[in-house]
Amino acid sequence: MYGRKKYNGPLADNYDAALLLFIQCKPKKGFPANEIRQLAYGKNAHMEWHDDGRIDLVLYSTPCVTFYPNGEIDVWHGHWRTPTTVNFINDLTTFYVYRYKGEICIALDDKEYCIGDTPVRIKNGRYVSGASTITKTVVDRALARELRTRFAAAALHLEALVALEGKLPQTSPDEFSVVMKRFTWRVPKTPAKLDQWVRDMCSLRMTRLNPPVKEFWYHIYHQFGAYKEVEVPLERRA
């Protein structure tokens, strides 16, 4: 690549390797030798050692890679999502980062994470935290199993009706609600608003968007809070 720095020195993939690289580098002119050392990667690249023991690989003024004595490593772009940042990290470490649609991503654990506004934390080669996140709706599996048990009778009745008719029963929502109520005596705890959301279910079913039983469980999960939103690392999508 045009303008890319050439580096043939040792790579830093852990704290011990970073410390050895720091010792081998020449002191940077005008700075304390025990704090800042010049990398053989051009005048704008150097290493910094801090009082708490952490060691930075710095490009210009951005600590792109930070090694901690406890084995943790931070990888970041400092908001400079450029080919120069990518090359710097790839050339001096064993990590693989790349640009994708304006973002910088890192490959870890056979997955690819987008590096966002905070550094990505790594330990033992595995992702720990810090990647860009996205809110996803997931099912609380323990609560879902409990609800499946509590409302099994009503679901079986609905399945029987659908199988008999080949579609939703040819009754009004109110009539269907009455039919459903006959089976609620087998349910230990019936929701206070059972009639209303059965009516809602019937009215939604007229659109034929989902299978009736699937729609039934959707309402059950929603009513009792089995759906929850969680923040998960944003993995790169093609």
C-alpha positions in Angstrom: 0.0 0.0 0.0 1.3 3.4 -0.9 2.8 5.3 2.0 2.7 2.4 4.4 5.4 2.2 7.0 7.7 -0.8 6.9 8.4 -2.6 10.2 10.4 -5.7 10.6 10.9 -5.7 14.4 9.4 -7.9 17.1 5.6 -8.0 17.5 3.9 -7.2 20.8 1.1 -9.7 21.5 1.2 -9.7 25.4 2.6 -7.6 28.2 6.0 -9.3 28.4 6.5 -8.9 24.7 5.5 -5.2 24.9 7.9 -4.6 27.8 10.8 -6.3 25.9 10.0 -4.1 22.9 10.0 -1.0 25.1 13.4 -1.9 26.5 14.8 -2.5 23.0 13.6 0.8 21.6 15.8 3.9 21.7 14.9 6.8 24.0 13.0 9.5 22.2 14.9 12.8 22.1 13.6 15.4 24.5 11.7 12.9 26.7 12.6 10.8 29.8 14.1 7.5 28.6 12.2 5.5 31.2 8.8 6.9 30.0 8.9 7.3 26.2 10.8 5.3 23.6 10.9 5.8 19.8 9.5 3.0 17.7 11.3 2.0 14.5 8.1 2.9 12.7 8.6 6.6 11.8 8.8 9.8 13.8 5.1 9.8 14.7 5.1 6.4 16.5 6.4 5.7 20.0 5.9 3.7 23.2 4.9 5.1 26.6 5.4 3.4 29.9 3.2 4.6 32.8 3.7 4.5 36.6 0.9 1.9 37.0 2.8 -0.4 34.7 0.7 -0.1 31.5 2.5 0.2 28.2 1.1 2.1 25.2 1.8 1.8 21.5 1.1 5.4 20.4 0.5 6.7 16.9 0.7 10.5 16.9 -1.0 11.1 20.2 -3.4 8.1 20.2 -2.7 5.1 22.3 -3.8 2.5 19.8 -2.8 -0.5 21.8 -2.4 -0.6 25.6 -0.9 -3.6 27.5 -1.7 -4.0 31.2 0.4 -6.0 33.8 -2.7 -8.2 34.5 -2.6 -9.5 30.9 -5.5 -7.3 29.6 -5.0 -5.4 26.3 -7.0 -2.4 24.9 -7.2 -1.8 21.2 -8.6 1.5 19.9 -8.5 3.9 17.0 -8.9 7.1 19.0 -11.7 8.2 16.6 -9.1 8.0 13.7 -10.7 5.3 11.6 -8.0 5.5 8.9 -5.8 3.0 7.0 -2.8 4.4 8.9 -4.3 3.4 12.2 -5.1 -0.1 10.8 -1.6 -0.6 9.5 0.0 0.6 12.7 -2.0 -2.0 14.8 -1.5 -4.8 12.3 2.2 -4.1 11.8 3.1 -4.0 15.5 0.9 -6.6 17.0 -0.5 -10.1 16.2 -4.1 -8.7 16.1 -5.9 -8.4 12.9 -7.9 -5.2 12.4 -9.4 -3.8 9.1 -11.6 -1.1 7.8 -15.2 -1.9 6.9 -17.8 0.6 5.7 -16.0 3.4 7.6 -15.5 1.5 10.8 -12.5 -0.4 12.2 -13.2 -4.0 13.1 -11.1 -6.6 15.0 -11.2 -10.4 14.5 -11.3 -12.3 17.8 -12.7 -15.7 18.9 -13.7 -16.5 15.2 -15.9 -13.4 15.4 -15.4 -9.8 14.2 -16.3 -6.9 16.4 -16.7 -3.2 15.5 -14.4 -0.9 17.6 -16.6 2.0 18.7 -16.2 5.0 21.0 -14.3 3.1 23.6 -11.3 0.6 23.4 -12.0 -3.0 22.9 -10.7 -5.0 25.9 -9.0 -8.3 25.3 -7.6 -11.0 27.6 -5.9 -14.2 26.6 -6.8 -13.5 23.0 -10.6 -13.3 23.8 -13.0 -10.5 23.7 -13.9 -9.0 27.1 -15.7 -5.7 26.5 -15.8 -2.3 24.8 -17.1 -3.1 21.3 -19.9 -1.1 19.7 -23.2 -2.5 21.0 -26.7 -3.1 19.7 -29.9 -3.6 21.7 -31.5 -7.0 21.0 -34.7 -8.4 22.3 -34.2 -11.9 23.9 -36.3 -14.4 25.7 -35.8 -15.1 29.4 -35.6 -18.9 29.0 -36.3 -19.8 32.6 -39.5 -17.6 32.7 -40.5 -18.9 29.3 -40.3 -22.6 30.5 -42.5 -21.6 33.5 -45.1 -19.9 31.3 -45.1 -22.9 28.8 -46.0 -25.1 31.7 -48.6 -22.8 33.2 -50.5 -22.2 29.9 -50.0 -25.6 28.2 -53.7 -26.5 28.5 -54.9 -23.3 26.8 -52.3 -23.7 24.0 -53.3 -27.3 23.4 -56.9 -26.3 23.1 -56.0 -23.6 20.6 -54.0 -26.1 18.6 -57.0 -28.5 18.6 -59.3 -25.8 17.4 -57.0 -24.8 14.6 -56.5 -28.4 13.5 -60.2 -28.9 13.5 -61.1 -25.9 11.5 -57.9 -25.6 9.4 -58.0 -21.9 10.5 -59.2 -19.8 13.4 -62.6 -20.8 14.7 -65.5 -19.1 12.8 -66.6 -17.3 16.0 -66.5 -13.8 17.1 -63.7 -12.6 19.4 -66.1 -12.6 22.3 -67.3 -16.1 21.7 -63.7 -17.4 21.3 -62.9 -15.7 24.6 -65.7 -17.6 26.3 -64.3 -20.9 24.9 -60.9 -20.1 26.2 -62.2 -19.3 29.6 -63.5 -22.8 30.0 -60.0 -24.1 30.0 -58.5 -21.5 32.3 -59.5 -23.4 35.4 -56.6 -25.8 34.6 -54.2 -22.9 34.7 -52.9 -22.2 38.3 -52.7 -18.4 37.8 -54.8 -16.8 35.1 -53.8 -13.2 34.1 -56.3 -10.6 35.1 -56.5 -9.4 31.5 -56.9 -12.8 29.9 -60.1 -12.0 28.1 -58.8 -8.8 26.7 -55.6 -10.2 25.2 -57.4 -13.2 23.9 -59.6 -10.7 22.1 -56.5 -8.9 20.9 -55.1 -12.2 19.7 -58.2 -13.0 17.7 -58.3 -9.5 16.2 -54.6 -9.8 15.2 -55.2 -13.2 13.8 -57.6 -11.9 11.3 -54.5 -10.5 9.5 -53.0 -14.0 9.2 -49.6 -12.6 10.0 -48.5 -15.5 12.3 -49.7 -19.0 13.1 -52.4 -18.7 15.9 -50.4 -20.7 18.5 -47.3 -18.6 17.8 -49.3 -15.5 18.3 -50.7 -16.9 21.5 -47.3 -17.5 23.0 -46.2 -14.0 21.9 -48.9 -12.5 24.0 -48.2 -14.7 26.9 -44.5 -13.8 26.9 -45.2 -10.1 26.4 -47.8 -10.0 29.2 -45.5 -11.6 31.8 -42.3 -9.9 30.8 -40.5 -12.8 29.2 -39.1 -10.5 26.6 -36.2 -8.4 27.7 -33.8 -6.0 26.0 -30.0 -6.5 26.4 -26.9 -4.8 25.0 -24.7 -7.2 23.0 -21.5 -6.6 21.1 -22.1 -5.5 17.6 -20.5 -8.1 15.3 -19.6 -7.1 11.8 -22.3 -7.9 9.3 -21.7 -8.4 5.6 
